[in-house]
Amino acid sequence: QVQLQESGPGLMKPSETLSLTCAVAGDSINTFYWNWIRQSPGKGLEWIGYIYYSGSTNYNPSLKGRVSISLDTSRNQFSLKVNSVTAADTAVYYCAAGVLTGYYSPYHYYMAVWGKGTTVTVSS
Amino acid sequence: DIQMTQSPSSLSASIGDRVTITCRASQSISTYLHWYQQKPGQGPKLLIYAASGLQSGVPSRFSGSGSGTDFTLTISSLQPEDFATYYCQQSYTTLITFGQGTRLEIK
């Protein structure tokens, strides 16, 4: 069973770049789609994007231009960067292992395993 | 974006009760609908995929149904560990979206 563990800075100042890492244990990084999702009281659960082992990515258009997700297969981990953070980026950030089934769009795409989450607070 | 609306937002029930949570999509999404359970301090846990598929390891008292725009998650006999918040999620579009959650509390 795959296990995920997020790590990150906790407290940040506006305009800084947020960097989070998710360590993957118990399965090959080639198996799933690797996602970042955040949860805030005001916006609920918000999908940020994913990366596949092939390098293909897909991002939420509302965040596109500020976010990037990368994969480090040698360390079995993947990362999220969010540029120019504001208070609106304050949230609990989760990494999740996504499963995609189907031969053509639309696909069944769901998060089979989630990490415990890491809290990020943006405040001056 | 496809909007997912859950009802009720919160629900009080007793051990042994049968509980139904509803999720409505702003447009038809066939069966591209999945359900999660979240307990305080934890990440969500997948319960149901593709509207009615029971995830491995999830108790059979959980079931899902529906197609198109209206979906339900049913817990046939509430157990103490079922008190949590439940979310639906659609994958009909590449921009996946979640419902706002239904908090299930002990009566």
Interface residues (C-beta under 8 A of the other chain):
Chain A: G44 L45 E46 W47 N58 N60 P61 Y94 A96 V99 T101 S105 P106 Y107 H108 Y109 Y110 M111 A112 V113 W114 G115 K116 G117
Chain B: I29 S30 T31 Y32 H34 Y36 G41 Q42 G43 P44 K45 L46 Y49 A50 Q55 Y87 Q89 S91 Y92 T93 T94 L95 I96 T97 F98 G99 Q100 G101
